[in-house]
Every structure is written in structure tokens, then in C-alpha cells.
Amino acid sequence: MNSLTNGQHLVADFWDCPKNLLNNKEKIISILKLAAKESGAVVIGQKIFQFKSSGMTMIILFDDSHIIAHNNLKNKFLAIDIYTCGAKTDPKKSFVYLKKELQPKRIKFWLMKRGVA
């Protein structure tokens, strides 16, 4: 197999995060930016979409990809998507940082190689 893009995609479900933390969009954005830096990425942008329901989507754009997080306050749930390209970033480092800061009681995650032919 040849690697075409050298991408890694880490997808995680965090359950039972502290509700007061999930409800604080400034704090979550700060945590996501620091998680990006932990991976070796350079943050180049961010966007927050607040839904009428009790959720929001937060996007941190890297110089080589992204972290996206979707929360559901009712269920104290956070879905996380970390995608990186190239050898300089490591999504596993972001994941470790996010686990420490977001304090989920239960986690499920998948790590995939992307761009493999």
C-alpha cells in the first residue's frame, strides 16, 4: 500500500462531560485550539454555530486540516472529529489533551489512516 496523503482521522464520542463545561462555548473553543496546538498544528481560523436546540458545532481550522466538535447538552455528549494531513501533526496528541480537559466518563474512538491507496 502506498500512502498518498499521509492523513490520520480520529473520531471520538465523549459521554457524560461536565454540563457546565459543555455549555461554555468560549472555554470549549479555547480547549479545542490548545488541542490543535498539542498536535503540532497551526490554528488559522474558527467558527461556532449555535443551534436553537441545546447544541452547537465548533470548528477549528488548521494549516493542514481541522478539529470539529458537536455537542448535545441534554445528553452531556460531545462528538469530536480530528483530521490531520502530513507528518508534522498527530491527532492522538489532541485526543489525549481533550480527554484530560473535557473529563468524559465514557469514551469511544476510532483512528483511521486516510489517503491510502
Secondary structure in CASP SS format (residue, H / E / C, confidence):
PFRMAT SS
TARGET T0000
AUTHOR 0000-0000-0000
METHOD secondary structure of the structure
MODEL  1
M C 1.00
N C 1.00
S E 1.00
L E 1.00
T E 1.00
N E 1.00
G E 1.00
Q E 1.00
H E 1.00
L E 1.00
V E 1.00
A E 1.00
D E 1.00
F E 1.00
W E 1.00
D C 1.00
C C 1.00
P C 1.00
K H 1.00
N H 1.00
L H 1.00
L H 1.00
N C 1.00
N C 1.00
K H 1.00
E H 1.00
K H 1.00
I H 1.00
I H 1.00
S H 1.00
I H 1.00
L H 1.00
K H 1.00
L H 1.00
A H 1.00
A H 1.00
K H 1.00
E H 1.00
S H 1.00
G C 1.00
A C 1.00
V C 1.00
V E 1.00
I E 1.00
G E 1.00
Q E 1.00
K E 1.00
I E 1.00
F E 1.00
Q E 1.00
F C 1.00
K C 1.00
S C 1.00
S C 1.00
G E 1.00
M E 1.00
T E 1.00
M E 1.00
I E 1.00
I E 1.00
L E 1.00
F E 1.00
D C 1.00
D C 1.00
S C 1.00
H E 1.00
I E 1.00
I E 1.00
A E 1.00
H E 1.00
N E 1.00
N E 1.00
L C 1.00
K C 1.00
N C 1.00
K C 1.00
F E 1.00
L E 1.00
A E 1.00
I E 1.00
D E 1.00
I E 1.00
Y E 1.00
T E 1.00
C C 1.00
G C 1.00
A C 1.00
K C 1.00
T C 1.00
D C 1.00
P H 1.00
K H 1.00
K H 1.00
S H 1.00
F H 1.00
V H 1.00
Y H 1.00
L H 1.00
K H 1.00
K H 1.00
E H 1.00
L H 1.00
Q C 1.00
P C 1.00
K C 1.00
R E 1.00
I E 1.00
K E 1.00
F E 1.00
W E 1.00
L E 1.00
M E 1.00
K E 1.00
R E 1.00
G E 1.00
V E 1.00
A C 1.00
END
